């Protein structure tokens, strides 16, 4: 997993809601006809991060408003014929800000300033991890975006409003909460290949409920690679791998023997999750000495579920590959095919399997495509 990069420092603002603490800003140069009022007033402390900076001018129009301070850059918008300016985003907690406003007509300019500090809450919310976010990694067209927070989120709707996903090639998508501290973004159809997707969370200052405020903004850049789709019929014992619509290879395999549900390979749309070489596999729910216990080291293993399913090298079953299912649920392939598949695999590549009555659950690994998009977005806090 890659790092989550916080928002930049400094600020420059250019305008929209009110604030509860008022007062006139400090007037830097006098003028009998023009007054400028800045809220929060100069010297104010403990300003709530979800409050608003407001500037009002009388006797002249506002020429310029800037906000300087640490944390997220504060933007804003003018209103009432440039007689008002209001900030359009939340403030970073525990931060000092200075607002400078200029107003005037013709050659006469009046300047007012106000310096204040925001509340430093006892608890803050931040993003602990974004997946995928590994520098240089390209992921498959089925890849979701996983966002995990450092603590449970009380006001999920307020937090979800701060999350933005911007692909170079637009596609509809939605967030789904899968716990109090994790939310997942999935598109309606697969990403278009060969593009960059940007994730942004304007989290700083957002009231997340229970006295918790967002600590800082975060962002991540995700690179979508080729459209690599694997389709396989478990009864036919073969899978075909395509890249951007062109066939790369058909691979014979031996799937789960089906003697128990546990040893039945799941059907459905899976995503390739990770790979390892070697990987030690043990029988789930069994200990040494139990019937059916095994502990095996395999090479070139590519995981596609949380229930222990991999595509991996199995030299011991080469004679069955392409004709008979003899595995404990994995897709056994030859050493040469296993290495080839391992080398071309991207996290988030699609592996769509048919042929058994055991459907993979949507939350088994990254099998999010098992839910219809309408069902998926029912998990949004903004539905």
MILO-251210 format. One record per residue: x, y, z of N, C-alpha, C in turn; residue in one letter. Coordinates in pm, whole numbers, plus 32768, in hexadecimal, padded with zeros to 4 digits. Layout:
REM MILO-251210
XYZXYZXYZa;...
END
This chain:
REM MILO-251210
80537F8A80008000800080008058807C8000x;803480E07FB7808381587FB2805781BC8018x;80A68226802B8084828B808F801082E28062x;7FCB831880C17F63837C80A77FA5840480B6x;7F9D845780507FE284D780527F8285428081x;7FAA858E80E37F5385F4811B7F4F867080C4x;7EEE86C780DF7EDE874380947F5287A180ACx;7F6887FD804F7FD9885780577FC888C180C0x;8035890780DF803089728140801F89F680F8x;80058A5D81477FF08AE1810F7F648AF080DCx;7F3F8B6880B37EB88B7C80807EB58BF58028x;7E588BF47FCF7E3A8C697F837DAA8C5B7F5Cx;7D5B8CBC7F7B7CCF8CA57F647C9A8CFE7EFAx;7C428CDD7EC07BF78D377E6C7B6B8D387E8Cx;7A278CB37F1379BC8CE97F3579528C887F69x;78B78C058050782C8C22803B77E08BF080B4x;77D28C11812B777E8BF3819F77A48C518211x;775A8C58827E776E8CB882EA77BE8C84835Dx;77D98CD383C378278CAA843777EB8CE784B3x;77FE8CA6852377B88CD2859B78048D3B85EAx;78858D4F85CB78D58DAF861878F18E2685C0x;78C78E9F85E978D38F13859379338F7B85C9x;79478FE4857A799D905185A579E1908D852Dx;7A149109853D7A58914A84CF7AE9912184CBx;7B1B910A84537BA890F084447BF7916F845Cx;7C77915E84737CCF91CE848C7CE3921D840Cx;7CC5929F840C7CCE92F183947D5D93228384x;7D9E92FC83167E29932083027E3A93AD82CEx;7DDB93DD82817DE3946782517D5994A58259x;7D53952082837CD4955E82A37C859586822Ax;7C0995A6823F7BB395D481D57B2B95F1820Dx;7AF4966481F27A78968C823379FF964981F6x;7A0796238176799095EF8133798B9557812Bx;79FB951581457A03948581317A20943F81B5x;79D293D981D379EE9383824779F192F38218x;7A4892A782577A569219823A7A4B91CC82BBx;79F0916D82C079DD911A83377A01908A8316x;7A53904E836D7A7F8FC4835A7A4F8F7183D1x;7A128F0283B679E88EA3841B7A2A8E1C83FBx;7A6E8DE1845F7A818E0484EC7AD68E8284FDx;7ABB8ECB85697B008F4885847B918F2E85ADx;7BE18F9685A17C6E8F8D85C47C7E8F618655x;7CD58EFD866C7CF18ECE86F37C968E5F8723x;7C338E3786D37BD88DCD86FE7C218D478706x;7C048CFA876D7C3F8C75877F7BCF8C0D8783x;7BF48B8E87747B978B1D877D7B278B238715x;7B468B57869F7AE38B5886337ACC8AC98605x;7A4E8AA285F77A308A1A85CB7A628A05853Cx;7AA4899485227ADA897E849D7A72897B842Ex;79F589598450798D895883E9794489DD83E2x;797D8A44842379468ACB8416796C8B098391x;79448B87837F79558BCB8300799B8C508313x;79F58C7182B97A2F8CF682B479D58D4D825Cx;79B18DC3828F795B8E1D824379978EA98244x;79998EE681D079CB8F6F81C1795C8FC38183x;7943903A81BE78DE90958189791C911F8177x;78F89160810A792791E880F078AF924380DBx;78B992BB81117854932180F5789B939C80C0x;785A93E0806278959458802778F0943C7FB3x;790E93BE7F987965939B7F28795B93047F11x;799092D87EA2799492497E847A15920B7EB7x;7A0C918A7ED57A8491407EF97AD991287E7Cx;7B5791477E877BB1912F7E187BF590A67E23x;7C1B90837E9D7C6690087EAF7C598FD87F3Fx;7C4F8F547F4F7C4E8F177FD37CAF8EA27FD0x;7D0B8E9E802F7D678E2D803A7D628DF580C7x;7D7B8D7380D17D818D3081527E068CE68158x;7E568D0581BD7ED68CC481CF7ED58C758250x;7F118BFF824C7F178BAA82C27F458B1F829Dx;7F5B8ACB83017F868A4382E77F1189EC82BCx;7F318973828F7EC98914826A7E8E892E81E1x;7E0F890A81D27DCD891281507DBF89A28121x;7DD389B9809F7DBC8A3C80647D278A5C8068x;7D078AD680927C7B8AFE80A57C4C8B4C802Bx;7BEA8B157FE87BAE8B567F747B308B9E7F9Fx;7AFB8BF37F467A828C3C7F667A448C777EEBx;79D58CBE7EFC79928CFC7E8A79538D807EB2x;794E8DDA7E5179138E5E7E66787D8E597E4Fx;78388EB87E8E77A98EC37E7C777D8F537E88x;76FB8F6D7E6C76C08FF27E7B7712905B7E33x;7733903F7DB4777E90A17D66780690BF7D9Fx;784990597DD478CD90627E1478CB90B57E94x;785790B87ED6785190F97F5A786A90957FCBx;786590137FAA787B8FAB800F78D88F3F7FD6x;79168EF9803379688E84801079568E1D807Ex;79408DA0805979338D3580BD79898CBE8094x;79C68C8080F67A158C0980DC79B98B9680B3x;79EF8B3E8061799E8AD0802B79CD8A48805Bx;7A288A4580BB7A5289C580F17A7589D38186x;7A83896381C67A9F896182567B3189838271x;7B4C89A382EF7BD089CF831A7C1B895D835Ex;7C9E8965835B7CEF88FF839E7CEE89158434x;7CD588AE84847CD488BF85167D5D88E8854Cx;7D5A893185BC7DD4895786017E3389A885ACx;7DFE8A06855E7E4F8A5184FD7E368AE7850Bx;7E9D8B3784F37E908BC984F17E7B8BF88461x;7E1C8C5384527DFE8C8B83CF7E038D2483D5x;7E2A8D5F83667E238DF083567DD78E0F82D5x;7D6C8E5E82E37D1B8E8682717D3D8F16824Ex;7D5A8F2F81D17D768FB681A27D128FD88135x;7CCE904981467C67907280E67C81910080B8x;7C77911580367C87919A7FFC7C0491C37FBBx;7BDE92407FD37B6492777F987B7F93057F6Bx;7B3993317F047B4B93BA7ED77B1793CE7E4Bx;7B0C944C7E267AE294737DA07B4994D47D6Ax;7B5E94D07CE97BBF952A7CAD7C4A950C7CE2x;7C9095767D0B7D1795657D3B7D2195537DD1x;7CB195597E187CB2954F7EA97C9994BE7ED3x;7CF394897F277CE794007F567CEF93FD7FECx;7C9693B380297C95939F80BA7CB4930C80D4x;7D0992F481377D32926C81597D11924E81EAx;7CD791D782027CBA91AA828A7CF4911E829Bx;7D1E90FF83157D53907A83337D12904483B2x;7D0D8FC183BA7CDD8F7F84337D2B8EFE8444x;7D668EEC84BA7DAE8E7184D97D638E258546x;7D518DA285327D078D5385947D3F8CC58595x;7D168C7685F67D418BEB85FF7CC88B8F8609x;7CD88B1885D27C6A8AB785D57C7A8A56864Bx;7C0B8A1B866F7C0689BB86DC7C61894486C0x;7CA6891787297CF4889D87207CA78831876Bx;7C5D87DA87237C07877887667C59870A87A9x;7C1B86C9880B7C5E865C88517C7685E587F4x;7C1C85D087927C29856187357C14859286A7x;7C64855E864C7C57858285BF7C4B8504856Ax;7C12851784F57C0084AA84957C6284BD8422x;7CA8845284007D028458838D7CF983D5833Fx;7D2C83D682C77D2D835F82747DAB83118291x;7D99829582BF7E0B824082E17E4581FC8267x;7DF081DF82037E218196818F7DC381A88118x;7DFE81B280A27DB581AC80247DF2813A7FD2x;7D9D80DE7FA37DCB80707F4E7D7780737ECEx;7DB880737E577E4880687E3F7E8A80F27E43x;7F0880F47E687F5181737E6A7FE681587E73x;801580F57E2780A380D47E2380E2811E7DADx;814A81687DC9818D81B57D6081BA81597CEFx;8194817B7C7681BE812E7C01816880B77BE0x;810780947C3680B4801F7C1C8044803F7BBAx;802C7FE37B5D7FB77FEA7B097F577F7C7B34x;7ED67F9F7B3D7E727F407B6D7E0D7F227B00x;7DBE7EB97B187D5F7E8C7AB47CE17EDF7AAFx;7C917EC87A497C1B7F197A2E7BA87EFD7A90x;7BB47E947ADF7B4D7E797B437B6B7EB07BCCx;7BDC7EF57BDC7C0E7F1B7C607BB47F7D7CA9x;7B887F5A7D237B447FBD7D777BAB80187DBBx;7B79807F7DFE7BCF80D47E517BA280C17EE2x;7BFE80947F357BE2807B7FC27C1A80EE8015x;7BC7812980697BF3819680C17BD7816D8151x;7C40816C81A27C338146822F7C5B81BD8287x;7C0981D982EB7C20824A83467C62821A83C6x;7C98827984117CE08256848C7C84823D8502x;7C01825884F07BA28242855C7B168234851Fx;7AB781FF856B7A2E81F5853879F5827D8514x;79A6828184A9796982FC847878D8830284A7x;78B4836C84F0782B837B852077D083B584B5x;77FA8423847877AB8462840F77E384388387x;77B783C5835877EC838F82DA77C883E88263x;7751842382647728847681F4778484F081E6x;77A38531825777FA85A7825178848582821Cx;78B885128245793C84E78217793784BC8185x;78D08473815E78C6844580D478BE84BA8072x;78808529809C7877859E8044790085D68021x;796385BC807279E985F380597A39859E7FF6x;7A0985267FD57A5684C87F857A3784D97EF0x;7A9E84EC7EA07A8B84FF7E117AE784A07DC3x;7AAF84637D5C7AFD840E7D027AF084497C76x;7B6284687C387B6184AA7BB67BB6845A7B54x;7B77840A7AFF7BC283C27A977BD684197A1Cx;7C3E83FE79D17C52844479537BE4841F78F0x;7BB483A378F87B49837478A07ACF835B78F8x;7A7083B978FB7A0583B7795E79B08338795Bx;7986830E79D1792B829D79E278E382B07A66x;786582867A6B781782947AE5784C82357B51x;784882637BCE7874820F7C3C782E82367CBCx;784381E87D27780282047DA6785381C77E17x;784382037E8D788381D27F07782481737F50x;785E81137F96781280BA7FEC786080A7806Ex;781E80BF80E0785D80AD81627857801A8187x;78C97FE481B078D07F5681D578F87F478268x;78E77FAF82B279077FB1834079098041836Dx;7920805683EB792080DF841F799C812D83F8x;7A0480E683CB7A81812B83AB7AB3810F831Ex;7A6180D282C87A8E80B682417A1E80CA81DBx;7A438106816979E6811D80FC7A2D80F7807Ax;79DF80BF801A7A17808D7F9D79D080D17F28x;7A1E80F97EC579E881357E4B79EE80CF7DDAx;797D80C07D94797780657D21792F80AB7CB0x;795D80917C38791E80CD7BC378A880777B93x;785280B37B4377DD806B7B0E780980037AA7x;786780287A5378A67FCC79F5793C7FD27A0Fx;79867F7879D47A167F7879EB7A537FFD79BFx;7AC280227A037B0E809679D57B3680817943x;7B3E80EC78F77B8080E278767C1680D5788Fx;7C5B808378417CE9806B785C7D4080E27838x;7DBC80DA78697E26813978447DFE81C97866x;7DEC81E578E47DCA826C790F7DF58280799Fx;7DEE82FE79CB7E0B83237A557D89834A7A9Bx;7D79831A7B157D06833B7B687D3A83827BE5x;7CFC83F37C057D2984407C7A7CBF84397CE8x;7CEF841F7D607C9A841E7DD77CBE84967E2Cx;7C5784DE7E5D7C6B85547EB17C0885507F24x;7C37856A7F9B7BE1857380117BF985FB8053x;7B96865780467BA086DB80867B7086CE8115x;7BBC868481647B91865781E87BAF86BB8257x;7C12871282437C3B876D82AE7BC687C382DDx;7BA987BD835F7B428811839B7AB687DD8393x;7A9F876F834D7A188739834279EA870183C8x;7970872183EF793886EE846C790B865E8454x;795986008489793D8572847378E2853884DEx;78AF858D853A7854856085A2789B853E8623x;785585508692788D852C871379028581873Ex;790985FC870E79788655873279F8863A86E7x;79F385E586827A6985C286317A67861385B0x;7ADA864F858E7AE7869C85137B55865F84BCx;7B44866D84387BAB863F83DC7C2D868883F2x;7C9B863D83F57D1D867884157D5D86BE839Dx;7D588680832A7D9C86B682B57D6386778237x;7D7B86B881C77D53868281467DB0860E8120x;7D8485BE80C07DD68550808D7DB9853C7FFAx;7E1A85057FB57E0684E77F287E5A846F7EFFx;7E3584337E917E7F83C27E5B7E6B83C07DC4x;7ECD83897D7F7EC7837A7CEE7ECC82E67CCBx;7E6F82B97C797E63822B7C567E73821D7BC0x;7EC781C07B977EDE81A87B087E9781297ADEx;7E3B81367A7F7DF580C47A477E45809179CFx;7E67801079D17EB57FD679657E5D7F9A78F9x;7E8F7F3178BC7E467EEE78517DCA7EA77889x;7D687E9278307CF07E4878557D0D7DB37847x;7D397D7678B57D5B7CE878B47CE87C9978F4x;7CA57C4978A47C2E7BFF78CE7C487B6978BBx;7C357B1D79257C417A8C791E7BB77A4F792Dx;7B8F79F978D17B1079B278DA7B2C791D78DAx;7AE378D579307AFA784579387A7D77F9795Ax;7A6F7782791E7A027727793D7A3D76B57990x;7A1176AC7A0E7A4A764A7A697A2F75BB7A39x;79BD75A979F7799D752579C179EE75027945x;7A1C756978FE7A69755578847AFF755278A0x;7B27757D79187BB2757479477C1475CB78F9x;7BE4763878BF7C3C769478767C1477247894x;7C78777E78907C5C780D789C7CA87856782Fx;7C6A78C277FF7CA6791377957CC2799E77C9x;7D3D79CD77B17D687A5177DF7D6F7AAF7766x;7D2B7B2277727D317B8877087D697C0A7740x;7DA67C5576E77DD87CDB770B7DA57D3D76A2x;7D597D9F76D27D1E7E0476797CD47DC17605x;7C8C7D5476277C387D1075C67C7E7CA97570x;7D027C9C757C7D4C7C3D752A7D777BC57580x;7D647B4F75497D867AD575927E1D7AC975A5x;7E467AB076237ED27A9976417EF27A047649x;7E9D79B976917EBC792B76A57E4178E476DEx;7E30786676B77DCF780E76F87E1C77AC774Fx;7DF577A277CD7E41775678307DEB76E47865x;7E187667785C7DCF75FA789C7DE575FD7933x;7D7F75D8797E7D8C75D67A107D4175607A4Ax;7D5C75487AC97D0E74E97B197CD875377B90x;7C54753D7B9C7C13758B7C077BEF75317C7Dx;7B9D75697CD87B75751F7D4F7B2B749F7D2Ex;7B4674357D7D7B0973B37D5F7A7573AC7D7Fx;7A40740E7DC879B174167DE1797B73B17E45x;79D373667E8B79A573037EEB795F73447F63x;798673BD7F857945740D7FED7936749A7FB7x;78E574EB7FFC78D975787FD3796175BD7FDBx;79AD759D80417A3175D980537A8C75BB7FDDx;7A8075447FA47AD6751B7F357A9775367EADx;7A32758F7EA979F175B67E2C7A1F76437E07x;7A5976527D937A8476D77D657A0A772E7D4Dx;7A1077AB7D78799D78057D6D798D78397CDEx;791178417CB378F078847C3678D679197C53x;78DC79697BEB78BF79F87BF979337A4E7BCBx;791E7AD17BD879827B337BAF79DD7B517C25x;7A587B257C1A7ABE7B3D7C817B1F7BA77C4Ex;7B707BDA7CA87BDF7C317C837C5F7BF77CBAx;7CCA7C037C6E7D4C7BD77C9E7D7C7C397D08x;7DA17C037D7E7DB87C557DF47E4B7C6B7E16x;7E9A7C017E0A7F277C097E2F7F6D7B8D7DF7x;7FF27B8F7E00803C7B1A7DD380B37B037E2Fx;80E07A877E3481527A657E87819B79ED7E4Fx;821E79EB7E648270797D7E3382E779687E91x;82E279017EE68279789B7EF2820F78C57F56x;81A478757F61813B78867FC3812277FF8006x;81197801808D80F9778780D78062777F80EBx;8026771480BB7F95770280C57F767694812Ax;7F1876B081847EE9764E81E57E53764081DBx;7E2075CE82047D9075B481FE7D4A760A8265x;7CE57659823C7C9F76AF829B7C4D765E82FFx;7C537688837E7BFF764883E37C2D75BE840Dx;7CA4759383E17CD7751084087D62751E8443x;7D8174C6849F7E0774C384D87E4B743F84B3x;7ECE743D84C57F1A73C7849F7EE2734A84E5x;7ECD72E284997E92726684CD7DFF725884ACx;7DBC72C9848C7D2E72C284677D20728883DAx;7CAF724383C07C95721583377C91728C82D7x;7CD2728082667CD372EA82027D387359821Cx;7D89734B82867DEE73B382A37E5B73AF8238x;7E877427820F7EFA742F81B67F4874AF81D2x;7FC574AC81B1801D752081B7807E75138143x;806E756E80E280B77561806580F575E7803Fx;816F75E6801381B1765E7FDE81A2765D7F47x;816A76CA7F11815576D37E80819D774D7E49x;81BC77487DCB81FF77B77D86819D78017D2Cx;81BD78807D13817478D47CB580DD78D27CD2x;80BB78FE7D4B803178FA7D797FF079837D6Cx;7F7C79897D297F307A057D167EA979F27D58x;7E8D7A447DC07E127A357E0E7D9C7A787DC8x;7D267A357DCF7CAE7A767D997C357A6B7DF6x;7C487A447E737BDD7A4D7ED77C1C7A477F61x;7BCB7A637FC77BF97A5680517BE179C98088x;7B9F7976803B7B8678ED80697BF1788D8037x;7C6678C280177CDA786E7FF97CE978437F6Ax;7CAB78897F0C7CB378637E7F7D2378AF7E38x;7D7778647DF37DE8789A7DA97DF078557D21x;7E3078987CC47E6A78567C507EFC783E7C75x;7F2A77C07C717FB377A77C9B7FEF772E7C53x;807277267C5A80BB76B77C1E809D76367C6Ax;807D75CB7C1E806175497C5A809B74DB7C01x;811E74C57C0A815B745F7BB4812373D37BCDx;80EF73BC7C4780BB73387C68803873157C20x;7FF1737A7BEA7F70735E7BAA7F6E737E7B15x;7FE3738A7AD97FE973AE7A4B7F99734B79F6x;7F9B72CB7A1C7F53726679D07EBC727779D4x;7E8972BD7A397DF872D47A457DCD735A7A0Dx;7E2D73B379F87E0C743B79CC7DD67438793Dx;7D5F7473792E7D1C747378AE7CB67405789Ex;7CAF73AA79057C52733A78F67C0573177975x;7C41732879ED7C0272FB7A697C1D735F7AD7x;7BBB73737B2F7BCC73CC7BA27BF3737A7C1Cx;7C6D73947C4E7CA273447CBE7CD673997D31x;7CCA741F7D297D0774757D8E7CAB74897E06x;7CDE74D37E697C8F74F57EDF7C4075777ECAx;7C3B75AB7E517BEF76247E337C3B76877DDFx;7CC0767E7DE07D1176D77D8D7D0E76AA7CFBx;7D4177007CA47D5576DC7C197DE776B17C09x;7DFC762F7BFD7E8275F87BE87EA876057B56x;7F1B763E7B3D7F4E76497AB47FDF761B7AB2x;801476077A3B809E75D77A2F80FF76417A5Fx;817876197A8481DC767D7AB081F476EB7A48x;81FA76C679C98214772C7961819E778C7955x;81237758795780AF77AF794D809D780379CBx;80BF77C97A3E80B478147ABC8111788C7ABCx;818D78777A9181EC78E67A8C81BF79507A29x;818D792679B7815D7987795280E979D9798Bx;8086799679C8801279DC79FF803E7A3A7A6Ex;80977A0D7AC380CD7A5D7B32810F7ADC7AFDx;815A7ACE7A9381A67B407A5E814C7BA87A1Dx;80DD7B7F79DC80887BE07997801C7C1A79F1x;80057BDC7A667F957C027ABC7FA47C907AF3x;7F327CD97AF97F277D597B3E7EBD7D4C7BABx;7ED27D897C1C7E667D8E7C7F7DED7DD37C40x;7D777D997C567CFF7DD27C1C7CDB7D9A7B95x;7D2E7D407B5C7D067CFA7AE27C8D7CA17AFFx;7C3A7C8E7A9B7BBE7C417AA97BD87BAE7A8Ax;7BA37B547ADF7BA17AC57AC17B127A947AD7x;7ACF7A797A697A417A577A697A3479C07A51x;7A0679797AB879FD78E77AB3796C78BA7AB5x;794E78527A6A78C878177A6878D677807A7Bx;7865773E7A96786476AD7A92784E76657B15x;783F76AF7B86781E766D7C0577A576B17C42x;776A766F7CA576F776A97CEA772076F57D67x;77A2770A7D7977D1775B7DEA77F977E47DB6x;77A178477DCB77BE78CF7D9E781479177E06x;7878795F7DD678CA79AD7E3278787A1F7E6Cx;78847A357EEE783D7AA37F30787E7B287F09x;782E7B947F0278637C147ED478CF7C4A7F30x;78CC7C227FB179307C53800F79997BEA802Ex;79A37B847FDB7A0E7B217FE77A827B527F93x;7AE57B8C7FD67B517BCC7F8C7B207C4D7F4Dx;7B407C607ECD7B1A7CDA7E857AAC7CBF7E1Fx;7A527C637E3D79ED7C397DDC79767C987DD6x;79957D1A7DD2792D7D827DDA78D07D817D61x;78FD7D467CF178AC7D457C78783C7CDE7C7Fx;78367C937CEB77C87C357CFF77467C7D7D23x;77507CFB7D5076D97D4B7D6A76B77D9E7CEFx;76377DAB7CD2760F7E0C7C6A76347E977C99x;76417EF37C3B76687F7B7C6275FC7FBD7CB7x;757D7FA37C9775117FDB7CE9751A7FA97D79x;75377F297D8875457EF17E0F75C17F297E53x;762B7F3A7E0676A87F6E7E3E76947FF87E7Bx;765380527E31764A80DB7E6375E480EC7ED3x;759A80827EF1754680887F6A759A80937FE8x;761980717FDE7672807C805176AE81058064x;768A8164800C76BA81EE801B766E8235808Ax;76B0828C80D2766E82DD81387620835080FBx;762E8366807975EC83D68035757A83A87FDDx;754E832D7FE874E482F97F92745F833C7FB1x;
END
